Amino acid sequence: MTSKRTPKTQASTQRLEEDQQVHRRPRRARVGKPKVAPDRPRVNLALQGGGSHGAFTWGVIDRLLELDGLDFGGISGTSAGALNGAVMLTGYVKGHQAGGEVEARLGAQKALREFWRDVSRHGPLFSPLSIQSNGLLKAEFNFDQFPAYQWLNVFMRSFSPYEFNPLNLNPLEDVLRRHVDPALLHDGCAQCGIPLFVTATSVHTGQARVFTAGSLSIEALMASACLPFVFQAVEIDGEPYWDGGYTGNPALYPLIYETNGMDIMLVRLTPLQRIDNPTRSIDIIDRLSEITFNASLVSELRAIAFVKRLVGEQKLDRGRYKSLHMHMVADDVGMSEFNASSKFNTDWAFLQALHGLGHTAADQWLKAHRHQIGAESSFDIHDTFLQQMTPPTGQT
């Protein structure tokens, strides 16, 4: 599978992969001119990955689409976040072409619901352990209670997908081709001023690659969601790629460099803290994955906080550097009920439950913080992500 890239696309991608530490304000938007009224608030969306937990993000986006008067800038997504962004934008552009803003929002909502419904219908293809639960107990949505899951986990750690799946069958490809039109993703930037950025990890270099504009493809989306223990690496231009969560979950710098937006809304799925100390090997591996998938995000947020502090202290020119407004929608309490094994659960009742949690979390955030969009950050990066990284007094 090969995704064609033009020299112009290669140059744009190279710019995205360079210097990630200094947040210079772009002189102009490089990826599309927003088709919105200048007085309407706009947010860039940063969407984390997390398997089936991406249905939480579906709920968040669904609530934001219900809100008249809030426009979207760029979308940066990884894994399930990238899929949500691609499906949303496909439906949005279709609706926009058919009738305008109202139809665009309705089209995006319809597209997301149909996508997740399709994922549920083909659940056994994604996970042999998919079950039909009655939705009465949250514990029923976790797979780790089943011996079959423990056996399958050991099996996948012992044999690579090149051994147990030599034909490289990936059911995600067929689902994506039914719900995503790469040509419309390009139109999302050109017509609606909403560029999409999809992150995958290069197996050869270990670096993030951001696909956008002409480099967006079904293969790029599959690469962004390619868990190396489950699927063979996705090759694009002869280079293999794995899940983007290892290097950008999600990548924030495309939203900084490639859009004029000042507000970034992070939809976070991966918990920052776990109360319990994992003792089983499965739980240890799962917690290590969570820490790894958060590391790149924390690194970028640390850089953003540093630049914001320097701008606030007038040590950097406000005309050249962005002092971003950061926002975050999450539900650590609700999502803590679901462990890593539930990321393979595609039961419709579970996906609906996650959608409900996301919809509620977004609604509560809007009631408390909507007025801060375009004005200031609604959470403190240092207090939320970096507090334990601060050295004791007198140490550097």
RASULNOR-V427207 format. One record per helix or strand of 2 or more residues. SS is the DSSP state (alpha for helix, beta for strand). FROM is the first residue (numbers start at 1). LEN is the number of residues. Records with the same first field share a line. If there is no record, write none. Layout:
SS->FROM-LEN / FROM-LEN
This chain:
alpha->7-11 / 51-16 / 80-19 / 101-21 / 123-4 / 138-4 / 147-12 / 161-4 / 171-9 / 182-9 / 213-3 / 218-7 / 244-3 / 253-5 / 281-32 / 332-4 / 340-5 / 348-25 / 381-9
beta->41-7 / 70-9 / 196-7 / 208-4 / 234-3 / 239-5 / 263-5 / 325-5
